[in-house]
Amino acid sequence: MIESFGALVGWTHQDAGDRIMLRLESVQSSEAARKHDPDLFRFLMTKQQAAILGNYLVQLSGQPLAVPKKRGWFRRRFG
């Protein structure tokens, strides 16, 4: 097994129906960052896997989970 280490410098995603294609960009050195020459990694995962990963990262970061606010009477009535 080959392990690679680097700093995450960007990411994008594409909705693929019941799956998500996650594209991660990382660099292994400050020179690669200066040259804007990241290593690219693509992961295909189910939306459930994406939700579990996202929840895990939020918990790991110590940030509070985003809880949707209840909509008030006016918003419920008029959208």
C-alpha positions in Angstrom: 0.0 0.0 0.0 1.3 3.4 -0.9 0.6 6.3 1.4 0.7 9.9 0.3 0.8 13.0 2.5 0.0 16.5 1.6 -2.0 19.6 2.4 -5.5 19.9 1.1 -5.8 23.0 -1.1 -9.1 22.5 -2.8 -12.1 20.4 -3.5 -15.1 20.1 -5.8 -18.0 17.7 -6.1 -20.4 16.5 -8.8 -23.8 15.1 -8.1 -24.1 11.7 -9.8 -27.6 10.7 -9.0 -27.5 8.5 -5.9 -23.7 9.1 -5.6 -21.3 11.9 -5.3 -18.0 12.3 -7.1 -15.6 14.1 -4.7 -12.5 15.7 -6.2 -9.7 16.6 -3.8 -6.6 18.6 -4.6 -3.5 18.5 -2.4 0.1 19.5 -2.6 3.1 17.8 -1.1 5.4 20.9 -0.9 5.3 24.7 -0.9 6.9 24.6 -4.3 4.0 22.6 -5.8 1.6 25.1 -4.2 3.5 28.0 -5.8 3.3 26.3 -9.2 -0.4 25.5 -8.7 0.4 21.9 -9.5 -1.8 19.9 -7.1 -2.2 16.1 -7.0 -5.8 15.2 -7.8 -7.8 12.4 -6.2 -11.3 11.4 -7.2 -13.6 9.4 -4.9 -17.0 8.0 -5.9 -19.2 7.6 -2.8 -22.8 7.1 -1.9 -24.6 10.1 -0.5 -24.9 8.3 2.8 -21.1 7.9 2.9 -20.7 11.6 2.1 -23.1 12.5 5.0 -21.2 10.2 7.4 -17.9 11.7 6.3 -19.2 15.3 6.6 -20.6 14.6 10.0 -17.4 13.0 11.2 -15.3 16.0 10.0 -17.6 18.5 11.6 -17.4 16.6 14.9 -13.6 16.3 14.6 -13.3 20.0 14.0 -15.2 20.9 17.2 -17.7 22.9 15.3 -21.4 22.7 16.2 -23.6 20.7 13.9 -25.7 22.9 11.7 -29.3 22.6 12.8 -32.0 24.1 10.5 -34.0 26.8 12.2 -37.7 26.4 12.5 -39.6 28.5 10.0 -41.8 31.1 11.5 -45.5 31.4 10.9 -45.1 33.9 8.0 -42.5 31.8 6.2 -44.6 28.6 6.6 -47.6 30.5 5.2 -46.0 32.5 2.4 -42.9 30.5 1.6 
